[in-house]
Amino acid sequence: MPSKTRDTRENQKKLYDQRIQERRADLEKKGIKEFNKDKVYEHLKAKQRAIMKAIVAIDVSNARNEHRKEAAAEQAAPVPAAPKEKKPKKEKPEKAEKAAPAKAGN
């Protein structure tokens, strides 16, 4: 499982930087000045580039997560809106008084 923390990747980067410097010193002692043709040196540089890409990906992921948290916070606590003005209710016309009850059976 790949490392997902920036601190771990930074430590890996320091380790590979140190290994590259050691390999470079060894090659200089042997009299080799073209470091890029050495397969071990190429491998170390490739690992270093991969670690740098992982650090960038972690930074992008963290920025995206922060943006999501901010958006969620805005939705959870929306800004109170100004109260709406209520429209006055229409008055119902009063019904005419009920007509006198009809007389039964004449």
Buried (B, 14 or more C-beta within 10 A) or exposed (E): EEEEEBEBBEEBBEEBEEBBEEBBEEBEEEEEEEBEEBEEBEEBBEBBEEBEEBBEEBEEEEEEEEEEEEEEEEEEEEEEEEEEEEEEEEEEEEEEEEEEEEEEEE
